[in-house]
């Protein structure tokens, strides 16, 4: 009885999130294009590893048509998730389960932090996107200054870290294959801050048709399965709801993309994912599950270090997917290869969680 209700609890909000996304996207898309919610050509693209001027190679792979693609598509994802949450609150007040299990999947112990991180990240990211679209000339170039965004991410990471360490008692990282643990003590707070910042930096994966949505969808699907495996059903439900919203987004984001995630989508998903990683105690496994994000962040970091200290470039353009694009790979080819790798990594990570 309880098992069937849990399946119902997971499946219904996921379908609701998908339907909300599909139904509302044409409305949002009309608004995006009517008010020209894309970044102006004068904006410095931060995915070009922070240079003051876009390199010749970077300019070659970004055309005028792309610059006129709205960059606030992440609204569709977090709006669908928020409405799905609201719908479950209403449904939970109307439907009583004899087994005591609630339809609500936002709980203090499992999903409150991921959900609040998603909403806070979405709002800060949306502010940045709108400043780049409607702000003054100076604001068009930088939006919210990157150091302020980094400070916000670190602050949120500190809150999450303090909550985990002092409230939940997390002071170690579990290592797969053997059940050993790496004790960090209060250093757990700083490690969580670093992880949140690293995930935030991987947000530059957005910008190629369907790429970011497919990768994030695969990762959240994996964590939905992990939630079920670990009997963390609220986390499982939350992750699958995110997947439902992402699938609705992808319906319109496949080539040619109607819009991109933008900072509002990237910050929402990365900050929420960071807390889920620690709630499921799968930091090591994430290096496999989230390999495309790890590769994106690492390639950008390597490029920055190489340029700054050795005045040389390791990649033609960073992050790595732009390097492949500059080598002549089509965007569709890059997206599909990333999707395949992401699915395989997600499967491998879930298997490790099961046997580890």
C-alpha positions in Angstrom: 0.0 0.0 0.0 2.7 2.4 1.0 4.9 1.4 -2.0 2.1 2.1 -4.5 1.3 5.5 -2.8 5.0 6.4 -3.0 4.9 5.6 -6.7 1.8 7.8 -7.0 3.6 10.5 -5.0 6.6 10.5 -7.3 4.8 10.1 -10.6 2.0 12.6 -10.4 4.0 15.8 -9.5 6.5 14.8 -12.2 3.8 14.6 -14.8 2.2 17.9 -13.5 5.5 19.7 -13.8 5.9 18.5 -17.4 2.4 19.4 -18.4 2.7 22.9 -16.8 6.0 23.4 -18.7 4.5 22.3 -22.1 1.3 24.4 -21.6 3.0 27.6 -20.4 6.0 27.6 -22.7 4.2 29.1 -25.7 3.1 31.9 -23.5 6.6 32.5 -22.1 8.1 32.2 -25.5 5.8 34.9 -26.8 6.8 37.2 -24.0 10.5 36.4 -24.5 10.4 37.4 -28.1 7.9 40.3 -27.8 10.2 42.0 -25.3 13.4 40.8 -26.9 14.8 39.1 -23.8 18.2 38.3 -25.2 21.5 39.7 -24.3 22.7 42.6 -26.4 25.6 42.2 -28.7 27.7 44.6 -26.6 27.7 42.3 -23.7 31.0 40.6 -22.9 30.4 36.8 -22.9 31.7 35.4 -19.7 31.9 31.9 -21.1 35.0 33.2 -22.8 36.8 32.6 -19.5 36.5 36.2 -18.4 38.5 38.0 -21.1 37.8 41.6 -21.6 37.3 41.1 -25.3 35.9 38.0 -27.1 38.7 36.1 -29.0 38.5 35.8 -32.7 37.9 32.0 -32.3 35.0 32.6 -29.9 33.4 35.2 -32.2 33.5 32.8 -35.1 31.3 30.3 -33.4 28.7 32.8 -32.2 26.5 34.3 -35.0 23.9 37.0 -35.0 21.0 34.6 -35.0 22.3 33.1 -31.7 22.5 36.5 -30.0 18.8 37.0 -30.7 17.8 33.8 -28.9 16.2 34.6 -25.5 18.4 33.8 -22.5 15.8 33.5 -19.8 14.4 30.1 -20.6 15.2 28.8 -17.2 12.1 30.6 -16.0 10.0 27.7 -17.6 11.8 25.1 -15.4 11.6 26.8 -12.0 8.1 28.1 -12.7 6.9 24.6 -13.5 8.6 23.2 -10.4 7.1 25.9 -8.2 3.6 25.3 -9.5 4.0 21.6 -9.1 5.0 22.1 -5.5 2.0 24.4 -5.0 -0.3 21.7 -6.6 1.0 19.0 -4.2 0.4 21.3 -1.2 -3.2 21.7 -2.3 -3.6 18.0 -3.1 -2.0 17.0 0.3 -4.7 19.0 2.1 -7.5 17.2 0.2 -6.2 13.7 -0.1 -5.5 11.7 3.1 -3.5 8.5 2.8 -4.4 5.8 5.4 -0.7 4.7 5.6 0.3 8.2 6.9 2.4 9.1 3.8 1.9 12.6 2.6 1.8 13.8 -1.0 4.0 16.7 0.0 7.6 16.3 -1.0 9.0 19.5 0.4 10.3 18.5 3.8 12.8 20.1 6.2 15.1 17.1 6.4 15.3 16.4 2.6 14.1 18.9 0.1 13.7 22.3 1.8 17.3 23.3 1.1 17.3 22.1 -2.5 14.0 23.9 -3.2 15.0 27.2 -1.5 18.4 27.0 -3.3 16.6 26.6 -6.6 14.3 29.6 -6.0 17.0 31.9 -4.6 19.4 31.0 -7.4 16.6 31.5 -10.0 15.8 35.0 -8.6 19.4 36.1 -8.5 20.1 34.7 -11.9 17.0 36.4 -13.3 18.1 39.7 -11.9 21.4 39.3 -13.6 19.8 38.3 -16.9 17.4 41.3 -16.8 20.2 43.7 -16.0 22.1 42.5 -19.0 19.0 43.0 -21.2 17.5 46.2 -19.9 20.3 47.8 -17.9 22.6 50.8 -18.6 25.6 50.4 -20.9 27.8 49.4 -18.0 25.3 46.9 -16.7 24.8 45.5 -20.2 28.5 44.5 -20.1 28.5 42.7 -16.8 25.0 42.4 -15.3 25.5 41.6 -11.7 29.3 41.8 -11.3 30.8 38.3 -11.3 32.5 38.8 -7.9 29.1 39.7 -6.4 27.5 36.5 -7.8 30.5 34.5 -6.5 30.0 36.1 -3.1 26.3 35.1 -3.2 27.1 31.6 -4.2 29.8 31.3 -1.4 27.3 32.8 1.1 24.6 30.3 0.1 27.3 27.5 0.2 28.2 28.6 3.8 24.6 28.5 4.9 24.2 25.0 3.4 27.5 23.9 5.0 26.6 25.2 8.4 23.2 23.5 8.2 24.8 20.2 7.3 27.5 20.4 9.9 25.7 21.9 12.9 22.1 20.8 12.3 22.4 17.5 10.5 25.8 16.4 11.9 27.6 15.8 8.5 31.3 16.0 9.1 32.6 13.4 6.7 32.5 12.2 3.1 31.6 8.6 2.4 33.9 6.7 0.0 32.5 4.0 -2.3 33.7 0.4 -2.3 34.5 -0.4 1.3 32.3 1.9 3.3 35.2 4.0 4.5 34.8 7.7 5.4 36.9 10.8 5.0 36.6 12.9 8.2 36.6 16.6 7.6 35.2 18.0 10.8 34.4 21.7 10.5 36.2 21.7 7.2 33.0 20.2 5.8 31.6 23.7 5.7 34.4 24.9 3.5 34.3 21.8 1.3 30.6 22.4 0.7 31.3 26.0 -0.2 33.9 24.9 -2.7 31.6 22.3 -4.2 28.8 24.8 -4.6 31.2 27.3 -6.3 32.6 24.6 -8.6 29.1 23.6 -9.7 28.2 27.2 -10.3 31.2 27.6 -12.6 30.0 24.7 -14.7 27.0 26.8 -15.7 28.9 27.9 -18.8 27.7 24.6 -20.4 24.6 26.5 -21.4 24.5 28.1 -24.8 24.5 25.1 -27.3 21.0 24.0 -28.4 19.8 21.3 -26.0 23.2 20.7 -24.4 22.6 22.0 -20.9 19.0 20.7 -20.6 20.0 17.1 -21.6 22.9 17.0 -19.2 21.0 18.4 -16.3 18.1 16.1 -17.0 20.3 13.0 -17.0 21.9 14.0 -13.7 18.7 14.8 -11.9 17.2 11.6 -13.2 20.1 9.7 -11.7 19.6 11.4 -8.4 15.9 10.6 -8.5 16.9 6.9 -8.7 19.4 7.3 -5.9 16.7 8.9 -3.8 14.6 5.8 -4.3 17.5 3.4 -3.6 18.3 5.3 -0.3 14.6 5.5 0.6 14.8 9.3 0.4 11.5 9.6 -1.4 11.1 13.3 -1.0 14.5 13.8 -2.7 13.5 11.3 -5.4 10.2 13.2 -6.0 11.9 16.6 -6.2 14.6 15.3 -8.6 12.0 13.7 -10.9 9.9 16.9 -10.8 13.0 18.8 -11.9 13.4 16.2 -14.7 9.7 16.7 -15.8 10.3 20.5 -16.0 13.5 20.1 -17.9 11.9 17.7 -20.4 9.2 20.4 -21.1 12.1 22.9 -21.6 13.9 20.5 -23.9 10.8 20.1 -26.0 11.4 23.6 -27.2 15.2 23.8 -26.8 16.2 21.2 -29.4 17.8 22.6 -32.5 17.0 25.3 -33.4 16.6 26.4 -29.8 13.8 28.7 -28.9 15.7 29.9 -25.9 18.5 29.1 -23.5 18.6 28.5 -19.8 20.3 31.8 -18.9 21.6 32.6 -15.5 18.2 32.2 -14.0 18.1 28.5 -15.1 21.8 27.7 -14.5 22.0 29.1 -11.0 18.7 27.5 -10.0 19.8 24.0 -11.2 23.4 24.1 -10.1 22.8 25.5 -6.6 19.9 23.0 -6.0 22.0 20.1 -7.3 24.9 21.0 -4.9 22.7 20.4 -1.9 21.2 17.2 -3.3 24.7 15.8 -3.7 25.4 16.2 0.0 21.9 15.1 1.1 22.5 11.8 -0.7 26.1 11.6 0.5 27.4 11.0 -3.1 30.2 13.5 -3.4 32.6 11.0 -4.9 30.0 9.4 -7.1 29.0 12.8 -8.5 32.4 13.0 -10.2 31.1 10.3 -12.4 27.4 11.1 -12.6 28.1 14.8 -13.3 31.2 14.2 -15.5 30.1 16.6 -18.3 29.7 19.4 -15.7 33.0 18.5 -14.1 34.7 18.6 -17.5 33.2 21.9 -18.3 34.3 23.5 -15.0 37.7 21.9 -15.1 38.4 22.9 -18.8 37.6 26.5 -18.0 39.8 26.5 -14.9 42.7 25.0 -16.8 42.4 27.6 -19.6 42.3 30.5 -17.1 45.4 29.2 -15.2 47.3 28.5 -18.4 46.5 32.0 -19.8 47.3 33.8 -16.6 50.5 32.1 -15.6 51.9 30.7 -18.9 50.3 33.0 -21.5 49.2 30.0 -23.5 45.9 28.3 -24.3 45.3 24.7 -23.7 42.0 24.8 -25.6 41.2 26.8 -28.7 38.2 28.1 -26.8 37.0 27.2 -23.3 35.0 25.4 -22.0 35.6 22.1 -23.8 32.3 22.0 -25.8 33.3 25.3 -27.5 36.7 23.8 -28.2 35.0 20.9 -30.1 32.8 23.4 -31.9 35.9 25.4 -33.0 37.4 22.1 -34.3 34.5 21.8 -36.7 32.0 19.6 -34.7 28.4 20.6 -35.4 26.4 21.7 -32.5 24.0 18.7 -33.0 26.9 16.3 -32.9 28.3 17.9 -29.7 24.9 17.9 -28.0 24.2 14.2 -28.9 27.7 13.0 -27.8 27.3 14.9 -24.5 23.9 13.4 -23.9 25.3 9.9 -24.6 28.2 10.4 -22.2 25.9 11.9 -19.6 23.5 9.0 -19.7 26.3 6.5 -19.5 27.9 8.3 -16.6 24.6 8.6 -14.8 24.1 4.8 -15.2 27.6 4.1 -13.9 27.2 6.4 -10.9 23.8 4.8 -9.9 25.4 1.3 -10.2 28.3 2.4 -7.9 25.8 3.8 -5.4 24.0 0.4 -5.4 27.0 -1.8 -5.0 29.1 0.7 -3.0 
